[in-house]
Amino acid sequence: MDGKIIVSFRKYLLNFVNPSGTSRGILRHKSSWFIEISDRKGSGVGECSIIEGLSPDFINEIQYVSVLNETCTKLQKLLNNIDKIEFSYSNYQFLNFELQDFFKSIIAFPSIIFGVEVALLDLIAEEKGILFDNNFSRSRASIPINGLVWMGSEEFMQKQIEDKLQAGFSTIKMKIGAIDFQKEFTLLNAIRNRFTKDEITLRVDANGAFSFSNVLPVLKQLKTLELHSIEQPIAVGQIESMGLLCAENSLPIALDEELIGVNTIIEKEELLSAILPQYIILKPSLHGGVTGTYEWIQLAERKNIGWWITSALESSIGLNAIAQFTGEFETSIPQGLGTGGIYTNNLPSDLIIEKGYLKRIIN
Ligand SMILES: [Mg+2]
């Protein structure tokens, strides 16, 4: 492509509307870096989104920017020696060997992989805005999503629950393990007293808050509420204990943080075989981008493990790509996507939520 491709990146600082309680403490701002790849005809943008303390590829800004610098330089050189960038929309990987090698070289940097993948997909898109050509992207289908209740005081959580029910969500996901568990149980119990499990699906996310020695009574108590699943009941790295909890199956278990840093197909296969979870939760920015996420999906389906895709605080750029990718799959299980309305300075978005469904609005 004769020396005409330029790869660059810039930082974008997102400000939260409400400083948000997460498993990593209170977040007020979040950094993302946009990668832009341009040729003489146009350009593509992807987002490298990190969460401090959670993203395996982010130590500090100096380290991250240095990796981005190297990556962009290498990518620019490489792209200028490729005749045509090719992507398989059935196997979800780039077909150019040079690009496959390049992605292998940054396998430990899932947020950067995802940013580069999306920038390339945006660049080669036949139609502007269509990263993946499917009914969701073309605004003909919507994706069911869960309504997320953020951690906070009992009153704050109660208010969010009411808002989500009012907004028409039929799946509510609540973070637990942050305040007193009995208070959290009371909040969940109050929903279950009003709605059956067919009316409202309840998911909880413990973000590893419990220990193996105290988690069983928690799971048994939650089971009485007929929950759909619990994410990460115990902290990561306790493969054997997690496997026992999954085998016990008092409550279906979904792995989330457990998948972070597990990058090769062999490692993925080993982890799933060792734990045999009921579900895995896939976040492209944390779990290997589009290609890495698709590897997880294939492995999970072979083992009859359920899955859903979730965003991880990306801006509209990353979220739009994740949503369009999710639109590729026939799945009726609610996904963990939103509209990015959590930021005061998000970029424009085509996504809206209607009664618990994510839709893309295009003119
Ligand atoms: Mg989670």
Residues whose N, C-alpha, C, O or C-beta is under 5 A from the ligand:
A	BS01	MG	D205 E231 D256
